[in-house]
Amino acid sequence: MVRSGRLLAVEFKRESAKPTAAQHAWLAALAVAGVEVDVWRHRAHLAPACGIQPSQSRR
């Protein structure tokens, strides 16, 4: 996702799920390259970040 000149790589997970070792490695490689990375565990993060209303986001 690119917003306001920032590149953000996000791994979306269910509330109880954790990123796999491969996902951690991918996020770490992106971070070393200067990309902002994060893991989001709730769909409420998605709506504001994408500029949409929560009722428009899918579960």
Summary of the structure (lengths in Angstrom):
residues: 59
radius of gyration: 12.4
end to end distance: 19.1
largest distance: 35.2
contacts: 121
relative contact order: 0.23
helix: 39%
strand: 24%
